[in-house]
Amino acid sequence: MIKFFRNIRKNLLNEGKTSKYFKYAIGEIVLVVIGILIALSINNWNQNRISNNEEQTILKNIHSEFLQNKEVIDSTFEALDEGFNSSKIIMSLFGEKNEIISNHNIDSLIFNALETGSFRPSENTISDLLQSGRLQLLQNEKLKHLIYQWTRSIKTSDVRFERVEQKIDNELVPYLSKNYALKDIDMYGELEWKNKTLLKIDKYKIFKDIEFENILDDYMYRTLSSKNGLNELTIIINDILKETEAKND
């Protein structure tokens, strides 16, 4: 094809048809420019197609990951709620007579109160998007805002749960180890003791101790903070699922 155009130009020059040669040269330049524009257009279309396909894959991965996170947060909230309710019952027994306290299974209540769990969501997709910069492939600005909001809220939630765990490890368990029978509590846990402690101990005295009431009160405050954090995360999860579900249809 190139040789063909060269021959045309050569013949025009040899025949002295200079004006026709310049017209032809301009026409050839126009054809070249058009060819370049077409090539660029095809390349841009191909790049957009690749980006759109990648975006759809990302949206599906986000949707799948947050469906899992919804299940995890629901089970975590259930455990946290059960623990909080058990703490409320224990709090209601402070200062009561032993006859009233004995109507409750204190060992089980304390075990449930301490089993608040923690929220460990899957963040593989989100972490990869943020670290690789591929988050910019998402055209949905609301979704990007929700993802940033999610990462901030997760950090806050981690701090809240850590404060609950610190209260258990640093105050609740040390107090109970001195004033209660941990073996009796652990009958309801993984140790599954078949018999209670044979040592003589007055379990009811903790309900007359202001120190334990204060420890439990602060523990419930921290637990409630964790519950509120999970409520905030649940709202974000539902919004993210809504935004990604629309793109998956």
C-alpha positions as CSV (number, residue, x, y, z in Angstrom):
1,M,0.0,0.0,0.0
2,I,2.9,2.4,0.9
3,K,4.6,1.6,-2.4
4,F,1.3,2.3,-4.3
5,F,1.1,5.8,-2.8
6,R,4.8,6.5,-3.6
7,N,4.3,5.6,-7.2
8,I,1.3,8.0,-7.5
9,R,3.4,10.8,-6.0
10,K,6.3,10.0,-8.3
11,N,4.1,10.0,-11.4
12,L,2.5,13.4,-10.5
13,L,5.9,15.0,-10.0
14,N,7.3,13.6,-13.2
15,E,4.3,14.9,-15.1
16,G,4.8,18.3,-13.6
17,K,1.4,18.4,-12.0
18,T,2.6,20.2,-8.9
19,S,-0.8,21.5,-7.8
20,K,-2.4,18.1,-8.1
21,Y,0.5,16.7,-6.1
22,F,0.0,19.1,-3.2
23,K,-3.7,18.3,-3.2
24,Y,-3.0,14.6,-3.2
25,A,-0.4,15.1,-0.4
26,I,-3.0,17.0,1.7
27,G,-5.5,14.3,1.1
28,E,-3.0,11.6,2.1
29,I,-2.3,13.5,5.3
30,V,-6.0,13.7,6.0
31,L,-6.3,10.0,5.5
32,V,-3.4,9.4,7.9
33,V,-5.0,11.6,10.6
34,I,-8.3,9.9,10.2
35,G,-6.6,6.5,10.5
36,I,-4.9,7.7,13.7
37,L,-8.1,9.0,15.1
38,I,-9.9,5.8,14.3
39,A,-7.1,3.8,15.9
40,L,-7.2,6.0,19.1
41,S,-11.0,5.6,19.2
42,I,-10.8,1.9,19.0
43,N,-8.0,1.8,21.7
44,N,-10.1,4.1,24.0
45,W,-13.2,1.9,23.4
46,N,-11.1,-1.2,24.2
47,Q,-9.7,0.4,27.4
48,N,-13.2,1.5,28.5
49,R,-14.5,-2.0,27.9
50,I,-11.6,-3.5,30.0
51,S,-12.2,-0.9,32.8
52,N,-16.0,-1.5,32.8
53,N,-15.4,-5.3,33.0
54,E,-13.0,-4.8,35.9
55,E,-15.4,-2.5,37.6
56,Q,-18.1,-5.1,37.4
57,T,-15.8,-7.7,38.9
58,I,-14.9,-5.4,41.7
59,L,-18.5,-4.7,42.5
60,K,-19.4,-8.3,42.6
61,N,-16.4,-9.0,45.0
62,I,-17.5,-6.1,47.2
63,H,-21.1,-7.4,47.3
64,S,-20.0,-10.9,48.1
65,E,-17.6,-9.8,50.9
66,F,-20.2,-7.6,52.6
67,L,-22.8,-10.3,52.4
68,Q,-20.4,-12.3,54.5
69,N,-19.7,-9.3,56.8
70,K,-23.5,-8.9,57.3
71,E,-23.7,-12.5,58.6
72,V,-20.7,-12.0,60.9
73,I,-22.0,-8.8,62.3
74,D,-25.4,-10.3,63.0
75,S,-23.9,-13.1,65.0
76,T,-21.6,-10.8,66.8
77,F,-24.4,-8.5,67.7
78,E,-26.4,-11.4,69.0
79,A,-23.6,-12.4,71.3
80,L,-23.0,-8.9,72.4
81,D,-26.7,-8.3,73.1
82,E,-27.0,-11.6,75.1
83,G,-24.0,-10.6,77.2
84,F,-25.3,-7.1,77.8
85,N,-28.7,-8.5,78.9
86,S,-27.0,-10.9,81.3
87,S,-25.1,-8.0,82.8
88,K,-28.3,-6.1,83.3
89,I,-29.8,-9.0,85.3
90,I,-26.6,-9.2,87.4
91,M,-26.8,-5.4,88.0
92,S,-30.4,-5.7,89.2
93,L,-29.3,-8.1,92.0
94,F,-26.9,-5.8,93.8
95,G,-28.1,-5.2,97.3
96,E,-30.8,-7.8,97.1
97,K,-31.4,-10.6,99.6
98,N,-29.8,-14.0,99.0
99,E,-33.2,-15.6,98.6
100,I,-33.8,-13.4,95.5
101,I,-30.3,-13.9,94.1
102,S,-30.6,-17.6,94.5
103,N,-33.5,-17.6,92.0
104,H,-31.0,-16.9,89.2
105,N,-28.2,-19.1,87.8
106,I,-25.4,-16.7,88.6
107,D,-22.7,-18.9,87.1
108,S,-24.4,-18.9,83.7
109,L,-25.2,-15.2,83.9
110,I,-21.6,-14.2,84.5
111,F,-20.3,-16.6,81.8
112,N,-22.7,-15.0,79.2
113,A,-21.8,-11.5,80.4
114,L,-18.2,-12.1,79.7
115,E,-18.8,-13.7,76.2
116,T,-19.3,-10.5,74.2
117,G,-17.1,-11.6,71.3
118,S,-15.5,-9.3,68.8
119,F,-16.2,-8.3,65.2
120,R,-13.7,-9.5,62.7
121,P,-15.0,-8.7,59.2
122,S,-13.5,-9.7,55.9
123,E,-11.6,-6.8,54.3
124,N,-9.6,-8.4,51.6
125,T,-11.3,-6.7,48.7
126,I,-11.4,-3.3,50.3
127,S,-7.8,-3.5,51.4
128,D,-6.7,-4.5,47.9
129,L,-8.7,-1.6,46.3
130,L,-7.2,1.0,48.6
131,Q,-3.6,-0.3,48.4
132,S,-3.6,-0.7,44.7
133,G,-5.4,2.5,43.9
134,R,-8.0,0.5,41.9
135,L,-10.8,2.1,43.9
136,Q,-10.7,4.9,41.4
137,L,-12.2,2.5,38.8
138,L,-15.5,2.8,40.6
139,Q,-17.7,5.4,39.0
140,N,-20.2,5.4,41.9
141,E,-19.1,8.3,44.1
142,K,-21.5,7.4,46.8
143,L,-20.1,3.9,47.0
144,K,-16.6,5.2,47.3
145,H,-17.7,7.5,50.1
146,L,-19.3,4.5,51.9
147,I,-16.1,2.5,51.6
148,Y,-14.0,5.3,53.1
149,Q,-16.7,5.6,55.8
150,W,-16.4,1.9,56.4
151,T,-12.7,1.9,56.9
152,R,-13.0,4.8,59.5
153,S,-15.8,3.1,61.3
154,I,-14.0,-0.2,61.5
155,K,-11.1,1.4,63.2
156,T,-13.4,3.0,65.8
157,S,-15.2,-0.3,66.3
158,D,-11.9,-2.1,66.9
159,V,-11.0,0.4,69.6
160,R,-14.4,0.0,71.3
161,F,-14.1,-3.8,71.4
162,E,-10.5,-3.6,72.6
163,R,-11.7,-1.4,75.6
164,V,-14.3,-4.2,76.4
165,E,-11.6,-6.9,76.3
166,Q,-9.3,-4.8,78.4
167,K,-12.0,-4.4,81.0
168,I,-12.5,-8.2,81.1
169,D,-8.8,-9.0,81.3
170,N,-7.6,-6.3,83.6
171,E,-10.6,-5.9,86.0
172,L,-13.4,-8.4,85.7
173,V,-11.5,-11.7,85.6
174,P,-9.0,-10.5,88.3
175,Y,-11.8,-9.5,90.6
176,L,-13.8,-12.8,90.0
177,S,-10.6,-14.9,90.5
178,K,-10.3,-13.5,94.0
179,N,-14.0,-13.4,95.0
180,Y,-15.8,-16.1,93.0
181,A,-15.3,-19.6,91.6
182,L,-14.1,-19.4,88.0
183,K,-14.4,-23.2,87.7
184,D,-18.2,-22.8,88.2
185,I,-18.4,-20.2,85.5
186,D,-16.3,-22.3,83.1
187,M,-18.8,-25.2,83.4
188,Y,-20.6,-23.3,80.6
189,G,-17.5,-22.8,78.4
190,E,-15.0,-24.9,76.6
191,L,-13.6,-26.5,79.7
192,E,-17.1,-28.0,80.4
193,W,-16.4,-28.9,84.0
194,K,-18.9,-31.6,85.2
195,N,-18.6,-30.6,88.9
196,K,-18.5,-27.3,90.7
197,T,-15.6,-26.3,93.0
198,L,-15.4,-28.2,96.3
199,L,-14.0,-25.2,98.0
200,K,-16.2,-23.2,100.3
201,I,-17.0,-19.7,98.9
202,D,-19.7,-17.2,99.5
203,K,-20.7,-16.3,95.9
204,Y,-23.3,-13.8,97.0
205,K,-20.9,-11.4,98.7
206,I,-20.0,-9.9,95.3
207,F,-23.6,-8.5,95.2
208,K,-22.8,-6.4,98.3
209,D,-19.5,-5.1,97.0
210,I,-19.5,-1.6,95.5
211,E,-16.3,-2.3,93.7
212,F,-17.8,-5.1,91.6
213,E,-20.9,-3.0,90.9
214,N,-18.7,-0.2,89.6
215,I,-16.6,-2.5,87.5
216,L,-19.7,-4.1,86.0
217,D,-21.3,-0.7,85.4
218,D,-18.3,0.5,83.4
219,Y,-18.1,-2.8,81.6
220,M,-21.7,-2.4,80.5
221,Y,-21.0,1.2,79.3
222,R,-18.2,-0.1,77.1
223,T,-20.3,-3.0,75.9
224,L,-23.1,-0.6,75.0
225,S,-20.6,1.6,73.0
226,S,-19.6,-1.5,71.0
227,K,-23.3,-2.3,70.3
228,N,-23.8,1.3,69.0
229,G,-20.7,0.9,66.8
230,L,-22.1,-2.3,65.3
231,N,-25.4,-0.5,64.6
232,E,-23.4,2.1,62.7
233,L,-21.5,-0.6,60.7
234,T,-24.8,-2.4,59.9
235,I,-26.2,0.8,58.3
236,I,-23.0,1.1,56.2
237,I,-23.1,-2.6,55.2
238,N,-26.7,-2.3,54.1
239,D,-26.0,0.8,52.0
240,I,-22.9,-0.8,50.4
241,L,-25.0,-3.9,49.5
242,K,-27.7,-1.7,48.0
243,E,-25.2,0.2,45.9
244,T,-23.4,-2.9,44.6
245,E,-26.5,-4.9,44.1
246,A,-27.8,-2.3,41.6
247,K,-24.7,-2.8,39.5
248,N,-24.9,-6.6,39.7
249,D,-28.4,-6.8,38.1
